[in-house]
Structures are given as structure tokens and as C-alpha cells.
Amino acid sequence: MSDALQTPVTVIGGYLGSGKTTLVNHLLRNANGKRLAILVNEFGELQIDADLIEAQDDDIISLAGGCVCCSYGNDLIMAMLDMAKMDPRPDHIILEASGVALPAAIASSLSLLNDFSVDGIVVVADAETIRARSKDKYMSDTILRQLSHADIVMLNKVDLVSDENREMTHHWLNEITERAPVIETRRCAVPPVVLLRDFERPENVDKAFAPHQADNYHTGLSVPDGPVDPAEFAGRLIQETPGLVRAKGFVNATDGSMQTIQIVGNRIEITQAPFGVEAGVVTISVGPPQDA
């Protein structure tokens, strides 16, 4: 199915207190006209900032800017099917998993639904406590499994730890997550363009970065010389772009078609491109400042 016909879904995981609620409220406050749908098991598990709420009934909270928050209870699939019937349909769905849930299992179940595409799994980790909690006999297995399946890890609350502690945790995460990019944040203040599909050209990304502290984010544009195998091209981008977090764009495939490439961490999705687009893939990477 064409990327344009599927609604992207981002699954947000992480143990209790890591900052998932802070991240969701941050994305809602910086939606910039995108209609976001927030799915949560129970409303009590996710405290939406009061000034964002416009109305509420039993299962849906109407939020500012056309966004909504929905409770799915024990039937996630039915809630997703209800999302597909919404008019207008949300531009992006954010599913906030409970602190003890395994986001990869949720993403696997969503991949069976034709109306949606899993855009990525984002796991929020508390820089103050994540290493200690990973050794707890009750929490360890869940935390390590959450991290091991993340497409992007947000190391949150880095301002509350020493530089030495932060660096040690960062290196530890790199070992646990098997090359998933690690983004360091304070109060989950990440440019939404890093987590959501919201860009086509580098200048649009740079504009989206403007309101945020984005010194460590870098954008680029990769244009193939000719027809390519989309999967191989995407794989090379991941290997050859240090700190690649996200990429989106179009390539001429060897079979003569134009294909859309979406990359989130190490996750690759390839779909039929819309008509009339030009070849070129925009990349967003995170890391130390690059030389001019």
C-alpha cells in the first residue's frame, strides 16, 4: 500500500517515570498543524496538560489543533480500526505504551493492519535511574527488552546527572540497543521532526529545528546517480551516515518505478512513491558538531 494511504504510528515505550507523558505533551504543543492522535490504555495513565483539552467524553478527549486522545482499554485493534474511520483521519498516531509493556509486541500486532504503518519504536530512558533499574530483579528483563527493540532511544533528564555519568550511560545504551541512535534530551525537548514524518526537503527540517536547541542535529540530502535497489540504498545510508536518526525521500528503482524510502534508526520501510516527486533522500543525524 502507498505510504500516502497509510497512517504512520509511533509507539512510545519506557519504564515508569522515564518521561513518556512529558514527551507526549511536548509533541502536542509543537504539532504545528498536524492532527495527532494519542492512544493510551487508560486516561489515568497519561496526564494531558489541562490547557490542551477542549472537550471530553467517555473514550475521546478532544485537544487543541484537531488532535485527539483516545483510550483503547483491552481492545487495541478495535481502537485502531476506529481511528481508520475518523474523518479527517489523523496525520500521525502516537501510541503510549504502559511502563511494563513491550512496545515491540505492540508494534508487531499493528503491522497486521493494512491502514497503518509502524513508523518506529521510541523508548524513553531516565538518565538518572536506567542503569540501576536494569539490574533490579523485578524490572531488569522488561527494561532490557524495551531498549533492545527500540528504533530510537531518548536518554532523558541528562541535565540531572554528571557529565561522566551521562557518558557512561550513553555508552552502555549503545551496547544494549545494537546501534539504535541515542538522543540526549532535557524534559524530552526534542524537535518533533526527529520523531514524526514531517519533512520533504532539508530546508524544511532546518526550519523545524529553529525553535529548539538543535546544535547536535545535522541534515543532508542524498541523491543517487541513477536507478538503485531501494533496500540496498537505504542500508548504505544507515551504514555510511554516523548517528542517522531518520531519513525520508524518493529513489528511482531498477525496475523503473519511483519508491519512497523511510528510515527510523535501523528500521527501513519502502513503499510506492506519489506521482511527480523527484529523487533525493533527506537525512537527519545526531552527534557532535560537524566540521564545515
C-alpha positions, 0 to 999 in steps of 0.5 A, a space after each residue: 500500500 502507498 505510504 500516502 494511504 497509510 497512517 504512520 504510528 509511533 509507539 512510545 515505550 519506557 519504564 515508569 517515570 522515564 518521561 513518556 507523558 512529558 514527551 507526549 505533551 511536548 509533541 502536542 504543543 509543537 504539532 504545528 498543524 498536524 492532527 495527532 492522535 494519542 492512544 493510551 490504555 487508560 486516561 489515568 495513565 497519561 496526564 494531558 496538560 489541562 490547557 490542551 483539552 477542549 472537550 471530553 467524553 467517555 473514550 475521546 478527549 478532544 485537544 487543541 489543533 484537531 488532535 485527539 486522545 483516545 483510550 483503547 482499554 483491552 481492545 487495541 485493534 478495535 481502537 485502531 480500526 476506529 481511528 481508520 474511520 475518523 474523518 479527517 483521519 489523523 496525520 500521525 498516531 502516537 501510541 503510549 505504551 504502559 511502563 511494563 509493556 513491550 512496545 515491540 509486541 505492540 508494534 508487531 500486532 499493528 503491522 497486521 493492519 493494512 491502514 497503518 504503518 509502524 513508523 518506529 519504536 521510541 523508548 524513553 530512558 531516565 538518565 538518572 535511574 536506567 542503569 540501576 533499574 536494569 539490574 533490579 530483579 523485578 524490572 531488569 528483563 522488561 527494561 532490557 527488552 524495551 531498549 533492545 527493540 527500540 528504533 530510537 532511544 531518548 536518554 532523558 533528564 541528562 541535565 540531572 546527572 554528571 557529565 561522566 555519568 551521562 557518558 557512561 550511560 550513553 555508552 552502555 545504551 549503545 551496547 544494549 540497543 545494537 546501534 539504535 541512535 541515542 538522543 540526549 534530551 532535557 524534559 524530552 525537548 526534542 524537535 518533533 521532526 526527529 520523531 514524526 514524518 514531517 519533512 520533504 526537503 532539508 530546508 524544511 527540517 532546518 526550519 523545524 529545528 529553529 525553535 529548539 536547541 538543535 546544535 547536535 542535529 545535522 541534515 543532508 540530502 542524498 541523491 543517487 546517480 541513477 536507478 538503485 535497489 531501494 533496500 540496498 540504498 537505504 542500508 548504505 545510508 544507515 551504514 555510511 551516515 554516523 548517528 542517522 536518526 531518520 531519513 525520508 525521500 524518493 529513489 528511482 528503482 531498477 525496475 523503473 518505478 519511483 519508491 519512497 524510502 523511510 528510515 527510523 534508526 535501523 528500521 527501513 520501510 519502502 513503499 510506492 512513491 506519489 506521482 511527480 516527486 523527484 529523487 533525493 533522500 533527506 537525512 537527519 543525524 545526531 552527534 557532535 558538531 560537524 566540521 564545515 
